[in-house]
Each structure stands twice: as C-alpha cells, then as structure tokens.
C-alpha cells in the first residue's frame, strides 16, 4: 500500500472519528411513529464557499407504512425501495412504503446557504507570509498557512446557536512535509501521519492557523462536523449555567444592596458631621454650665434662705388660725342668726313692695281724676277710689311696721358679726405687723387706688409700701374682705358679710333721696293722709276744688315719684340680700383651708429645693467629668465614622469595577465569546429542512472543503444517478452503507 493511499485512508479514519464524537442515537420510540435521524452533507470549495448540499434522512419506521416529511428539495432520491414520493405545493413529501421495512432512507438535494449554518466558515491561505490562492499552492515550497475562521451566525435559531458544537480535523503526512504547527488545536501523531483536530463551542468565534513547512505542498482539505452536545455534556453545562445564573443573580442582588448601602452612607455623612458638631456645641455648653455652677449654688442658697424665712413666718399662723376658728365659730352663729332674720325679712319686703304698688296705682288714679277738666270730687267713682286708697294706706302702714321690726332685728346680729369680724381682722393686722388694715385701706383710698382691682392694689403695696411679693400675696389672700369693705355698694362681689348687712340697714336709713327708706315712707304716708283730707274737705265746694286741684295733683304726682324711688330701692335691697347670702358663707369656709395648704406647700418646697441642691453639689463634679468624656468620645467616634464615609465613593467605584468585570465575563460566555451558558437542556433537536417536521432523534452537519492537488484530479466522487437497489432488503441496506462509505473514501483516492 503506497504512502498516499495510507494517508487518505487515515484521513477517512479521522473523519469517522470526528463523526463518532457526535451524539449517539436514542433507542425506542412510540409504536407506529417513525423516528428520523438527519445529516446534512455540504461540499465546499477550498475557501469555504458552498458548492453542493444535500440532506440524508434515516427513518426507523416502527412498523409504519408511510413516511411524511416537510422540506424544500431540488432533487429526491429514494435509497431504500422503488416508492416514489408524493409532493404538494406546501413542501409536504409522502412515501408509501412497498414493504414493511424496518428502516427507510432518502436523500434530498438542498440549496443551503452560509446564513443557515451555525457558523460561517472561511478559509484563506498564505505562503511565506503572503496571501495566495489555493490553486497557486499545489507543489509550492515554503511555509504554508491554512487559516480557518469560524464566525457564529446570529440569525440562526436559538437551538442551533446555543446547543451545537463544531469539530474539525485534517491529516498531514510528515513524510512529505517538513514541519507542522497548529496553535490552539489538538495534534495527534499516528506514525508518519499527524491529525489536527480543533473545536468551537456554541456561539464561539474561533481562528485557527495550520502552518505546514513543505517542499511539495498538497492538502486534503478540512472536514467539519456540527453536532449537538451529548446528554452528559448537557448535564455539566446545565449545572454550570445554573451556577452562573445563581451567581449572577446573587451578584446583582449584592450590587443593588451595596448601592443602597452606599447611598445611605452618602446621606449619613452630612448628618454624622452635624451630629459631631452638635456634640461639640453641647460640650461647650456643659463647660459654660460647669463654670457658672458657683453662682447658681449661691443664688440657690439665697432663695432657700428666703423660703426658710417665709416658712418660719407661716409657722405661727397655725395658732392664729386656731384662734381665728373660734372667731369664725362665733361669727358663724351671728351669720346664722343674721341669715334667719334676712330670710324673715325677704317676704315682708315683698309684701310691702306689693302694697306700695297698689298704693301707687291708687294715687295715680287720683292724680288722673284731679287733672281732668270735668273733675268732680263728689262723684261716686272718686269717692270709691278715695275709700280704696284709705284701705291700701292702712295695709301699707301695717307692712311698713312689720318690715321695720324685721330690720330692727338685724341690728344686734349685725353688731355681733362686726365684732367677730373686727376680732379676726385684728389678728390679721397683728400677723402682718401693720398698725391697722383699715388705715392701710384708707391710705390707698386717699391715693386713688381702686380697691376692686387686685393688680392695682398689689402694685401700690409693692412700689409705695415696699412689701415683698410673698407678703403681698399673703395679705391679698387673708385680707381681701377688709380691702373691699369700703368698696361701693354696686360691687356685690366683695364677699364681706358686714358690708352686706350694713347696706341693708343703710337702705332703710339713707338710700332713697338721701333721706332714708323709713323717712320716705313716713313722708309718703303723711302726704297721702293730707291728700285724703283735702279731697274730703272740698266736697260740694267747687270754687275751693278748682283752687286746690292743681296743688293736689302736684302732690299726688310727687307721691307717685316717691313711691317709684322706694320700690326701686326695695328691689335693690332684695338683690343685695340674696346675692351676699351664700357667697359670704363659702368665703368664710375656704379661708382656713387655704392657709393650711399654703403653709404645707412652703415646707415641702423648701425640703425639695434643699435636697436637690445638696444632690447637685454631691454629684456635680462627677457628672461633669463623665459628661465631658462621653461627649468627647461620641464626637471622636463620629469623626472617625465621617472619615470612613468619605471613602464611600472609592468603595462605590470599586464595587462598580467588580460588577463590570463580572458582567463582562457573563457576556463572554453568553453573548460575546460563546453562548454555551445559554444552552437549553430541555430543547429538542430541530429539523434541518422544516419546522413542520417532528423533532428528529439526532441532527448533524458534515462539511468538507476542497482539496489542493493537481488540477486534472477530480475532487468529486462518481455517483451513479441511475442506480436502483436490487435484491432483498438486506442487499439494499448494504448497498446504502456501501455508497456512503465510497463517497467518503473516494475523496482520497486517486
């Protein structure tokens, strides 16, 4: 066997080995469903341009008598029997099998283009560094470079882009060549023959150079096979893809978290700086407080001394209050007595007011008749009015006498109350070290002070008398009744019962016209009697009647006015009695409770302030030192944190750099360098001829570039187009495989 023949046979062996690297067929299929294996054969020129292509489909019939296929073919060859295919306009191809064959083969010629293949294959040549055409290289001497460029096609389907791997190989006879170098490829030596094999992963762009040193160059071409990754390879790649996806998701999550964290740091930096400045300001305030604590303690001591003095002044007040309670008990009995008289006086006063109104109405009637031009003192109506007036006058006299008795009964009760109040006021004056509260009140009245305005009274006592604030407050609380005792009668809210009763008595002796209610009543009674007598004396005397009518009318009008004043004064007197009755009693009851509460509060306040000052003096130095250390420590910590936060941008840039690096690596293995990590492990093979076909069991693409040899040597295997299988099915199957083998080996025969 010659060396050339041996080389060609080994080349055929390499091709068979490359094909063996493809996926194995899976056994088993559903009953009555044919299973197909597809192989696309492509013959190229020495540069990788497609010259001819055809697909061979091998079916396991599984007992089916019909084969249906879809595709666009320029020729169809039944490689099993004599059945002719039935075609339609939609590219459907149907074979009705003549016999129940287990396997069926047919070949369909195709017009495959580069764009339909997973890789665009380009081959170029150089001789001693200069580009050469393939036909110029046969028999050349020097260093020949065979450059193979594999460029992924992005237009193909995802399955062919992400799931297919490319394997290529060629054979170099070292007996006829001087050297062999194929960087990045795998070189296997088999005696004098070296096999060069190289690969490309899914979606991977590759560039291989085969450098052959020779004195007489020839080249058998490059055989390519494109097959899916095997199941075992898919599992490993699937694990890698899952790990890649998990890692990428984790990296994205970490990146997002770091972005959020860094953004938070950026926002915190200003706050940390402000907090540190605030702590320093707080420490400065602490120092100011520590420097001024001596004066604070001195002022506190002075205030405590004042509280102690005030508390001591209140201590004897308890005894005074007990004595005052005795006076209050006595005064209470007088008040009760006075209240009883007032209660008795109220209905008498109402009776007198009603009688006065009747009498006033009678007198108005008399005045009206007297003013009439047709006055007739002897008329029956006038006489009846005169009799009614007499009767009302007698009733009024009785009411006035009864009321006068009631008012007179107020005198002893009023005297007892004034005596009790005077005794209590004396104790107050003694306590406050004044000559007399009455003198002080008189002094304020002379100065024009409004005794009903507490603010004005307090201002006078502070500025003119020179009393301290606590003394003024005590005097205002415990002597308010005496301060208001001489206030006007129109101010019923003074709360002084002596003033109230005095107003009642005064009302009877000096309120109406400055003559007194009793005097006015007596005058009115006298005038009424004179009027009645005058009217009686004029009976039958028309001349005298006319002369005295004007005087009598004037007298009646004057009496009516007097009665109006009396009634108004009586109403005011009633309001005064009712107003002072309950309020005065409540004021007397609350006086004792207030003084006891004030004394206890002053003592409690003094004890608290003393304890607080002692506590501050005890812990002041330690608290100041500890506070200083704490504030300085916090400020230092925040300063350090602020310096660390200044590095946020550096960390952010470092994170972005790492993230970019990771993303770039992901892209290398998913879009740029290879798409192997995009592999779909669950994807089924896609038919090479039409998507309408069921998923084939296996698919593979076999390509071969043209040889570089003598020009008169044919590079095309002779194919008997008129061939028809003869004999039984086994002979026909044997013939099919024989033709396939001859097609491959014929490439290397001379």
LOMIPA-449029 format. One line per 4 residues: number of its first residue (from 0); for each residue z, x, y of C-alpha. Coordinates in Angstrom, 2 decimals. Layout:
// residues N
NUM = Z X Y  ... .
//
This chain:
// residues 750
0 = 0.00 0.00 0.00  -1.01 1.52 3.31  1.43 2.02 6.20  -0.39 -0.54 8.35 .
4 = -0.13 -3.18 5.68  3.52 -2.30 5.17  4.14 -2.66 8.92  2.55 -6.06 9.05 .
8 = 4.50 -7.30 6.11  7.76 -6.12 7.63  6.79 -7.86 10.84  6.30 -11.03 8.88 .
12 = 9.69 -10.43 7.34  11.25 -10.13 10.82  9.65 -13.41 11.81  11.07 -15.04 8.73 .
16 = 14.48 -13.57 9.59  14.24 -14.94 13.13  13.34 -18.34 11.77  16.25 -18.12 9.38 .
20 = 18.57 -17.83 12.38  17.61 -21.37 13.33  19.64 -24.44 12.38  19.81 -25.45 8.75 .
24 = 18.69 -28.89 7.67  21.32 -31.50 7.18  21.14 -33.30 3.87  21.44 -37.00 3.48 .
28 = 20.03 -39.95 5.35  20.23 -43.68 5.34  18.35 -45.36 2.49  14.70 -46.32 3.23 .
32 = 14.83 -44.41 6.56  12.56 -41.33 6.74  14.12 -38.20 8.22  11.97 -35.79 10.22 .
36 = 12.03 -32.05 10.94  9.84 -30.94 13.85  8.37 -27.49 14.50  6.16 -26.70 17.49 .
40 = 3.80 -23.73 16.99  2.36 -22.09 20.11  -0.17 -19.27 20.22  -0.23 -17.31 23.50 .
44 = -2.36 -14.56 24.92  -0.80 -11.10 25.43  0.57 -12.26 28.82  2.36 -15.41 27.61 .
48 = -0.23 -17.95 28.66  -0.56 -20.81 26.15  -3.83 -20.83 24.22  -3.15 -23.34 21.47 .
52 = -0.27 -25.51 20.29  0.46 -27.95 17.51  3.48 -29.64 16.01  4.17 -29.89 12.28 .
56 = 6.39 -32.76 11.24  8.04 -32.76 7.84  9.46 -36.08 6.62  11.91 -36.79 3.84 .
60 = 10.71 -40.28 3.00  13.84 -41.54 1.21  11.62 -43.95 -0.72  9.87 -45.37 2.35 .
64 = 6.14 -46.08 2.00  5.41 -45.94 5.72  5.78 -43.22 8.34  5.83 -44.19 12.04 .
68 = 5.59 -41.55 14.75  5.02 -41.51 18.51  3.18 -38.79 20.38  0.03 -37.71 22.16 .
72 = -2.16 -35.60 19.88  -5.65 -34.18 20.30  -6.06 -33.97 16.53  -4.11 -35.17 13.48 .
76 = -4.13 -33.59 10.01  -2.51 -35.24 7.00  -1.17 -32.33 4.98  0.14 -34.42 2.06 .
80 = -2.38 -37.02 0.89  -5.57 -38.79 1.93  -3.89 -41.52 4.03  -5.49 -41.96 7.42 .
84 = -3.17 -42.68 10.35  -3.39 -45.91 12.29  -3.04 -45.33 16.05  -2.76 -47.59 19.07 .
88 = -3.03 -47.19 22.83  0.71 -46.61 23.25  0.66 -43.43 21.17  2.06 -45.02 18.03 .
92 = 0.98 -43.33 14.80  1.42 -45.03 11.41  0.87 -43.53 7.95  0.82 -45.89 4.98 .
96 = 1.60 -43.61 2.04  -0.57 -43.92 -1.06  2.11 -42.77 -3.47  5.88 -42.71 -3.38 .
100 = 6.10 -39.11 -2.26  9.50 -37.58 -1.53  8.13 -35.51 1.34  5.33 -36.02 3.80 .
104 = 3.74 -33.52 6.21  1.29 -33.88 9.04  0.13 -31.67 11.87  -0.73 -32.87 15.35 .
108 = -2.53 -30.80 17.93  -0.86 -30.86 21.37  -1.65 -29.78 24.90  1.74 -28.22 25.58 .
112 = 2.25 -26.57 28.98  4.75 -23.98 30.15  6.69 -26.58 32.15  7.54 -28.46 28.96 .
116 = 9.26 -25.47 27.34  12.91 -24.45 27.92  11.75 -21.02 29.13  8.72 -19.80 30.97 .
120 = 7.67 -16.66 29.08  5.80 -13.94 30.95  4.74 -10.56 29.53  3.46 -7.58 31.55 .
124 = 2.56 -4.00 30.67  2.87 -0.54 32.23  1.53 2.83 31.21  3.44 5.79 32.55 .
128 = 4.86 3.54 35.27  1.56 1.98 36.31  0.68 -1.64 35.66  -2.09 -2.05 33.10 .
132 = -3.98 -4.88 31.49  -3.36 -5.47 27.82  -6.93 -4.72 26.83  -6.68 -1.31 28.52 .
136 = -3.74 -0.17 26.42  -5.17 -0.02 22.92  -5.24 3.63 21.78  -3.54 4.76 25.02 .
140 = -1.25 7.81 25.02  1.94 8.00 27.05  4.95 5.78 27.74  4.03 2.12 27.41 .
144 = 6.40 -0.51 28.78  6.27 -4.06 27.47  8.23 -6.20 29.97  9.29 -9.65 28.80 .
148 = 10.56 -12.07 31.48  12.34 -15.23 30.33  12.74 -17.73 33.21  14.59 -21.02 32.45 .
152 = 12.73 -24.21 33.31  14.97 -26.63 35.20  12.54 -29.53 34.78  13.18 -29.98 31.05 .
156 = 15.70 -32.47 29.70  19.39 -31.59 29.56  19.26 -31.26 25.80  16.52 -28.58 25.83 .
160 = 18.02 -26.86 28.84  21.65 -26.70 27.70  21.52 -26.76 23.89  18.66 -24.40 23.00 .
164 = 18.89 -20.66 22.39  15.92 -18.25 22.37  15.48 -15.42 19.87  12.58 -12.94 19.95 .
168 = 11.51 -9.94 17.97  8.80 -7.35 17.32  8.26 -4.35 14.99  7.36 -0.76 15.96 .
172 = 6.06 1.73 13.36  7.75 5.02 14.19  5.26 6.92 12.00  2.61 6.10 14.60 .
176 = 4.76 6.27 17.70  6.89 8.96 19.26  9.86 7.05 20.70  11.36 3.59 21.13 .
180 = 13.79 2.33 23.73  14.80 -1.30 24.29  17.79 -1.58 26.60  19.88 -4.73 26.02 .
184 = 18.08 -5.56 22.78  19.20 -5.03 19.21  17.18 -2.37 17.35  17.33 -2.30 13.57 .
188 = 15.80 0.59 11.60  14.19 -0.10 8.24  12.76 3.20 7.13  9.91 4.12 9.42 .
192 = 9.90 0.61 10.93  12.14 -0.39 13.79  12.71 -4.09 14.52  13.54 -5.03 18.13 .
196 = 15.39 -8.34 18.48  16.71 -9.91 21.70  18.27 -13.22 22.70  18.68 -15.62 25.63 .
200 = 21.49 -18.16 25.89  20.88 -21.73 27.12  19.70 -21.70 30.72  19.95 -17.90 30.87 .
204 = 17.40 -15.77 32.65  16.65 -12.51 30.89  14.41 -9.50 31.43  13.77 -7.11 28.57 .
208 = 11.77 -3.87 28.54  10.46 -2.25 25.36  9.42 1.34 26.08  7.26 2.97 23.42 .
212 = 6.19 6.61 23.56  2.89 6.98 21.71  -0.34 8.93 21.35  -2.27 5.95 19.97 .
216 = -0.86 2.62 21.18  -1.21 -0.69 19.37  1.07 -3.72 19.50  1.54 -6.61 17.08 .
220 = 2.88 -8.97 19.76  6.24 -10.69 20.22  7.40 -13.65 18.16  9.75 -16.15 19.88 .
224 = 11.76 -18.93 18.30  13.68 -21.54 20.28  16.27 -23.45 18.27  19.46 -25.43 18.92 .
228 = 22.80 -23.76 18.45  24.26 -24.30 14.99  27.22 -26.58 14.35  29.62 -23.66 14.00 .
232 = 28.34 -22.14 17.24  28.63 -25.51 18.97  32.28 -25.78 17.98  33.06 -22.41 19.51 .
236 = 31.07 -23.13 22.65  32.66 -26.58 22.83  36.11 -25.03 22.71  35.06 -22.60 25.41 .
240 = 33.61 -25.42 27.51  36.78 -27.49 27.16  38.87 -24.48 28.12  36.54 -23.86 31.06 .
244 = 36.84 -27.48 32.23  40.62 -27.42 31.89  40.85 -24.10 33.68  38.51 -25.25 36.42 .
248 = 40.46 -28.48 36.94  43.70 -26.51 36.99  42.24 -24.02 39.46  41.07 -26.87 41.69 .
252 = 44.48 -28.54 41.48  46.23 -25.26 42.29  43.83 -24.66 45.16  44.45 -28.14 46.57 .
256 = 48.21 -27.70 46.18  48.08 -24.32 47.88  46.01 -25.78 50.71  48.62 -28.48 51.20 .
260 = 51.40 -25.89 51.00  49.72 -23.58 53.48  49.05 -26.46 55.85  52.73 -27.34 55.60 .
264 = 53.62 -23.72 56.33  51.39 -23.78 59.39  53.13 -26.91 60.62  56.57 -25.47 59.84 .
268 = 56.07 -22.22 61.73  56.46 -23.76 65.19  59.41 -25.87 64.00  61.12 -22.83 62.50 .
272 = 60.67 -20.87 65.71  62.01 -23.76 67.79  64.99 -24.14 65.43  65.78 -20.42 65.68 .
276 = 65.64 -20.63 69.48  67.84 -23.73 69.36  70.42 -21.91 67.23  70.50 -19.04 69.70 .
280 = 70.99 -21.52 72.52  73.77 -23.15 70.53  75.41 -19.76 70.01  75.19 -19.15 73.75 .
284 = 76.89 -22.50 74.36  79.56 -21.51 71.84  80.19 -18.32 73.78  80.50 -20.26 77.04 .
288 = 82.97 -22.63 75.41  84.98 -19.72 74.00  85.10 -18.06 77.43  86.34 -21.27 79.10 .
292 = 88.88 -22.34 76.49  91.76 -20.81 78.51  91.13 -23.14 81.41  90.66 -26.07 79.03 .
296 = 94.06 -25.39 77.46  95.66 -25.11 80.92  94.17 -28.43 82.02  95.28 -29.98 78.74 .
300 = 98.84 -28.75 79.30  98.84 -30.24 82.79  97.53 -33.56 81.50  100.14 -33.61 78.73 .
304 = 102.87 -32.94 81.28  101.68 -35.95 83.29  101.62 -38.11 80.18  105.14 -36.99 79.25 .
308 = 106.40 -37.82 82.75  104.74 -41.23 82.67  106.11 -41.86 79.19  109.62 -40.95 80.39 .
312 = 109.26 -43.36 83.28  108.37 -46.10 80.85  111.31 -45.37 78.52  113.97 -47.15 80.69 .
316 = 111.57 -50.02 81.15  112.66 -51.36 77.77  116.14 -52.01 79.16  114.68 -53.56 82.26 .
320 = 112.54 -55.76 80.08  115.57 -56.95 78.12  117.30 -57.83 81.35  114.10 -59.43 82.56 .
324 = 114.07 -61.50 79.38  117.38 -63.00 80.44  115.95 -63.90 83.81  112.87 -65.26 82.08 .
328 = 115.06 -67.43 79.85  116.84 -68.77 82.92  113.56 -69.17 84.75  112.12 -70.92 81.69 .
332 = 114.84 -73.53 81.79  114.19 -74.08 85.50  110.47 -74.23 84.80  111.07 -76.80 82.08 .
336 = 113.19 -78.80 84.47  110.61 -78.47 87.20  107.85 -79.38 84.76  109.71 -82.56 83.86 .
340 = 110.02 -83.52 87.49  106.35 -82.72 88.04  105.41 -84.88 85.06  107.51 -87.71 86.51 .
344 = 106.05 -87.16 89.95  102.42 -87.48 88.85  102.44 -91.23 88.00  104.50 -92.02 91.14 .
348 = 101.95 -90.17 93.22  99.11 -92.07 91.56  100.89 -95.41 92.24  101.38 -94.51 95.88 .
352 = 97.74 -93.46 96.20  96.59 -96.79 94.76  98.90 -98.73 97.11  97.67 -96.69 100.07 .
356 = 94.08 -97.51 99.19  94.94 -101.25 99.11  96.74 -100.99 102.42  93.83 -99.01 103.90 .
360 = 91.42 -101.74 102.84  93.65 -104.43 104.41  93.79 -102.55 107.70  90.03 -102.05 107.70 .
364 = 89.66 -105.82 107.28  92.00 -106.48 110.20  90.10 -103.92 112.32  86.82 -105.60 111.46 .
368 = 88.09 -109.04 112.48  89.59 -107.70 115.71  86.29 -106.09 116.66  84.41 -109.34 116.03 .
372 = 83.30 -111.29 119.21  84.48 -114.52 117.59  87.95 -113.15 116.85  90.47 -115.95 116.17 .
376 = 93.95 -114.76 115.38  94.86 -118.29 114.40  92.18 -118.64 111.82  93.24 -119.26 108.23 .
380 = 91.38 -116.16 106.92  93.08 -113.92 109.42  96.48 -115.33 108.59  95.88 -114.82 104.84 .
384 = 94.83 -111.22 105.49  97.97 -110.67 107.51  100.12 -112.01 104.67  98.38 -109.77 102.13 .
388 = 98.83 -106.77 104.42  102.57 -107.50 104.66  102.83 -107.70 100.88  100.89 -104.45 100.39 .
392 = 103.05 -102.78 103.03  106.22 -103.73 101.15  104.74 -102.41 97.90  103.74 -99.19 99.66 .
396 = 107.29 -98.78 101.04  108.66 -99.03 97.53  106.15 -96.48 96.15  106.87 -94.12 99.02 .
400 = 110.60 -94.37 98.44  110.18 -93.68 94.72  107.90 -90.68 95.38  110.29 -89.36 97.99 .
404 = 113.05 -89.46 95.42  110.90 -87.55 92.94  110.01 -84.88 95.49  113.66 -84.58 96.49 .
408 = 114.50 -83.93 92.82  112.22 -80.85 92.93  114.47 -79.14 95.44  117.27 -77.96 93.10 .
412 = 114.77 -76.99 90.38  112.73 -75.05 92.94  115.83 -73.30 94.22  116.78 -72.17 90.69 .
416 = 113.26 -70.94 89.99  113.11 -68.98 93.26  116.46 -67.43 92.47  115.29 -66.40 88.98 .
420 = 112.01 -65.03 90.30  113.81 -63.18 93.04  116.09 -61.53 90.50  113.15 -60.44 88.41 .
424 = 111.32 -59.17 91.48  114.37 -57.19 92.41  114.23 -55.37 89.08  110.61 -54.59 89.64 .
428 = 111.29 -53.23 93.08  114.14 -51.12 91.74  111.94 -49.72 88.97  109.14 -48.73 91.29 .
432 = 111.56 -47.19 93.84  110.34 -49.32 96.74  112.59 -50.88 99.35  111.10 -54.24 98.61 .
436 = 107.88 -55.62 97.17  107.99 -58.24 99.90  108.00 -55.52 102.54  105.02 -53.86 100.88 .
440 = 103.19 -57.17 100.78  103.99 -57.77 104.43  102.75 -54.30 105.29  99.45 -54.96 103.52 .
444 = 99.07 -58.31 105.26  99.60 -56.65 108.63  96.91 -54.11 107.74  94.49 -56.96 106.98 .
448 = 94.36 -56.35 103.22  93.03 -59.26 101.17  95.82 -59.72 98.62  93.48 -61.66 96.34 .
452 = 91.17 -58.60 95.90  92.72 -56.17 93.39  90.26 -53.37 94.28  91.15 -53.62 97.98 .
456 = 94.90 -53.63 97.19  94.53 -50.62 94.85  92.52 -48.69 97.49  95.22 -49.32 100.09 .
460 = 98.02 -48.21 97.76  96.11 -45.02 96.84  94.93 -43.98 100.33  97.68 -45.28 102.64 .
464 = 100.82 -45.33 100.50  99.85 -42.28 98.38  100.58 -43.78 94.97  99.12 -42.25 91.80 .
468 = 96.64 -44.15 89.65  99.11 -44.82 86.83  101.70 -46.05 89.36  99.14 -48.38 90.92 .
472 = 98.15 -49.75 87.51  101.77 -50.40 86.58  102.53 -52.02 89.93  99.43 -54.20 89.72 .
476 = 100.33 -55.37 86.21  104.01 -56.09 86.76  104.00 -57.30 90.36  100.77 -59.30 90.57 .
480 = 102.68 -62.54 91.02  104.57 -61.28 94.06  101.39 -59.80 95.56  99.78 -63.22 95.52 .
484 = 102.86 -65.19 96.54  101.83 -65.40 100.18  98.12 -65.99 99.47  96.52 -69.12 100.84 .
488 = 97.02 -72.46 99.11  93.26 -72.64 98.47  93.65 -69.79 95.93  95.31 -71.58 92.98 .
492 = 94.77 -68.69 90.60  97.73 -66.63 91.90  99.78 -67.58 88.87  103.07 -67.84 90.86 .
496 = 105.06 -70.95 89.99  107.32 -70.65 93.04  104.27 -70.78 95.30  103.00 -73.82 93.41 .
500 = 106.22 -75.80 93.81  106.52 -74.68 97.42  103.05 -76.06 98.04  104.14 -79.40 96.59 .
504 = 107.23 -79.64 98.80  105.29 -78.39 101.81  102.71 -81.06 101.19  105.37 -83.64 101.80 .
508 = 106.64 -81.98 104.95  103.75 -80.25 106.67  100.21 -80.63 105.33  98.70 -83.74 106.93 .
512 = 98.04 -83.13 110.61  100.88 -80.55 110.70  103.41 -83.43 110.71  104.24 -83.72 107.00 .
516 = 103.30 -86.35 104.47  106.64 -88.18 104.82  106.39 -88.25 108.62  102.81 -89.52 108.46 .
520 = 103.80 -92.22 106.02  106.72 -93.35 108.22  104.46 -93.37 111.30  101.85 -95.37 109.45 .
524 = 104.45 -97.90 108.30  105.75 -98.31 111.86  102.27 -98.78 113.28  101.45 -101.33 110.63 .
528 = 104.58 -103.35 111.47  103.72 -103.20 115.20  100.21 -104.40 114.40  101.50 -107.31 112.39 .
532 = 103.99 -108.27 115.10  101.34 -108.06 117.80  98.99 -110.24 115.84  101.71 -112.82 115.28 .
536 = 102.67 -112.93 118.98  99.11 -113.68 120.03  98.81 -116.92 118.13  97.43 -119.58 120.50 .
540 = 97.17 -117.18 123.40  93.51 -116.47 123.76  93.88 -114.53 127.02  96.50 -112.22 125.61 .
544 = 94.48 -111.96 122.47  91.47 -110.72 124.41  93.56 -108.23 126.38  95.20 -106.67 123.33 .
548 = 92.30 -106.91 120.85  90.93 -103.53 121.87  94.32 -101.85 121.57  94.96 -103.45 118.20 .
552 = 91.52 -102.45 116.96  92.06 -98.88 118.08  95.48 -98.84 116.41  94.00 -100.19 113.15 .
556 = 91.24 -97.56 113.16  93.77 -94.81 113.82  95.90 -96.04 110.95  92.89 -96.02 108.62 .
560 = 92.15 -92.42 109.56  95.76 -91.51 108.92  95.62 -93.17 105.52  92.45 -91.24 104.68 .
564 = 94.20 -87.97 105.52  97.22 -88.97 103.47  95.07 -89.89 100.47  93.16 -86.59 100.71 .
568 = 96.43 -84.65 100.92  97.79 -86.56 97.96  94.69 -85.68 95.91  95.09 -82.00 96.78 .
572 = 98.75 -82.17 95.86  97.89 -83.70 92.49  95.35 -80.96 91.73  97.86 -78.29 92.69 .
576 = 100.49 -79.68 90.35  98.07 -79.98 87.43  96.50 -76.53 87.96  99.69 -74.45 88.07 .
580 = 101.46 -76.21 85.25  100.09 -74.43 82.11  98.76 -71.18 83.64  102.14 -70.26 85.09 .
584 = 103.85 -70.68 81.73  101.23 -68.48 79.94  101.59 -65.75 82.56  105.33 -65.57 82.05 .
588 = 104.97 -65.32 78.26  102.36 -62.50 78.35  104.30 -60.30 80.78  106.79 -58.97 78.25 .
592 = 104.20 -58.31 75.53  102.05 -56.25 77.88  104.80 -53.86 78.96  105.89 -53.13 75.37 .
596 = 102.30 -52.41 74.31  101.74 -50.09 77.28  104.86 -48.06 76.51  103.99 -47.63 72.82 .
600 = 100.40 -46.66 73.65  101.52 -43.96 76.08  103.82 -42.42 73.49  101.11 -42.46 70.80 .
604 = 98.57 -40.92 73.17  100.97 -38.15 74.14  101.68 -37.31 70.49  97.97 -37.26 69.62 .
608 = 96.97 -35.06 72.55  99.79 -32.63 71.81  98.81 -32.39 68.13  95.14 -31.95 69.00 .
612 = 95.86 -29.16 71.48  98.10 -27.34 69.00  95.44 -27.69 66.28  92.72 -26.31 68.54 .
616 = 94.90 -23.37 69.53  95.59 -22.65 65.84  92.00 -22.76 64.54  90.14 -21.93 67.74 .
620 = 89.66 -18.18 67.21  88.78 -18.52 63.52  86.41 -21.40 64.20  84.72 -19.49 67.00 .
624 = 84.15 -16.38 64.84  82.90 -18.38 61.86  80.58 -20.42 64.03  79.18 -17.26 65.58 .
628 = 78.45 -15.72 62.17  76.90 -18.93 60.86  74.62 -19.40 63.85  73.53 -15.76 63.87 .
632 = 72.91 -15.86 60.10  70.83 -19.03 60.34  68.86 -17.64 63.26  68.17 -14.41 61.33 .
636 = 67.08 -16.38 58.27  64.72 -18.49 60.32  63.33 -15.38 62.00  62.58 -13.91 58.58 .
640 = 61.02 -17.19 57.48  58.92 -17.22 60.63  57.68 -13.69 59.91  56.79 -14.81 56.40 .
644 = 54.98 -17.85 57.72  52.91 -15.52 59.90  51.30 -14.35 56.66  50.09 -17.86 55.81 .
648 = 46.56 -17.11 56.98  46.48 -13.94 54.86  47.61 -15.87 51.79  45.14 -18.62 52.54 .
652 = 42.27 -16.15 52.77  43.36 -14.50 49.52  43.50 -17.89 47.82  40.04 -18.77 49.13 .
656 = 38.72 -15.44 47.86  40.12 -16.06 44.39  38.84 -19.64 44.42  35.38 -18.48 45.47 .
660 = 35.37 -15.85 42.74  36.33 -18.43 40.12  33.73 -20.89 41.40  31.07 -18.18 41.33 .
664 = 31.95 -17.35 37.74  31.80 -21.01 36.83  28.39 -21.23 38.42  27.23 -18.18 36.50 .
668 = 27.98 -19.89 33.20  26.94 -23.41 34.19  24.04 -23.19 36.65  23.05 -19.63 37.57 .
672 = 23.09 -17.19 34.64  23.39 -19.65 31.79  24.09 -23.31 31.12  25.84 -22.68 27.83 .
676 = 29.08 -24.20 29.08  27.20 -27.39 29.91  26.29 -27.86 26.27  26.68 -31.38 24.94 .
680 = 28.17 -31.04 21.48  27.58 -34.70 20.71  23.93 -34.69 21.76  21.40 -35.32 19.01 .
684 = 18.07 -33.46 18.83  15.29 -34.92 20.96  11.78 -35.28 19.54  9.25 -32.77 20.80 .
688 = 6.49 -35.38 21.11  8.08 -38.59 22.43  11.46 -40.02 23.33  10.47 -43.14 21.37 .
692 = 10.89 -41.25 18.11  14.24 -41.34 16.35  16.32 -38.22 16.68  14.87 -35.62 14.27 .
696 = 17.10 -33.75 11.89  16.00 -30.38 13.29  13.71 -29.12 16.03  12.37 -25.64 16.63 .
700 = 9.69 -23.98 18.72  7.84 -20.87 17.46  5.69 -18.84 19.85  3.64 -15.67 19.39 .
704 = 1.92 -13.50 21.96  -1.45 -11.97 21.31  -1.84 -8.56 19.65  -3.16 -5.42 21.30 .
708 = -5.65 -3.91 18.86  -9.29 -3.10 18.50  -11.47 -5.61 20.30  -13.55 -6.53 17.27 .
712 = -10.47 -7.50 15.27  -9.91 -11.22 15.11  -6.49 -12.46 16.09  -6.99 -15.94 14.73 .
716 = -6.26 -16.96 11.16  -9.12 -18.62 9.39  -8.33 -22.24 8.76  -10.44 -24.42 6.51 .
720 = -10.68 -27.60 8.56  -12.44 -29.34 5.64  -9.52 -28.66 3.36  -8.19 -31.56 1.40 .
724 = -5.37 -31.20 -1.10  -6.32 -31.59 -4.73  -4.32 -32.25 -7.83  -0.95 -33.91 -8.12 .
728 = 1.77 -33.99 -5.54  3.31 -30.72 -6.62  -0.01 -28.92 -6.22  -0.41 -30.40 -2.75 .
732 = 3.09 -29.36 -1.66  2.50 -25.86 -2.99  -0.75 -25.74 -1.05  1.03 -26.71 2.19 .
736 = 3.54 -23.88 1.94  0.77 -21.50 0.92  -1.15 -22.37 4.08  1.92 -21.90 6.26 .
740 = 2.62 -18.51 4.70  -1.00 -17.45 5.02  -1.02 -18.50 8.67  1.94 -16.21 9.39 .
744 = 0.86 -13.23 7.30  -2.73 -13.41 8.42  -1.61 -12.29 11.82  -1.00 -8.86 10.43 .
748 = -3.96 -8.44 8.00  -6.98 -6.52 8.97 .
//
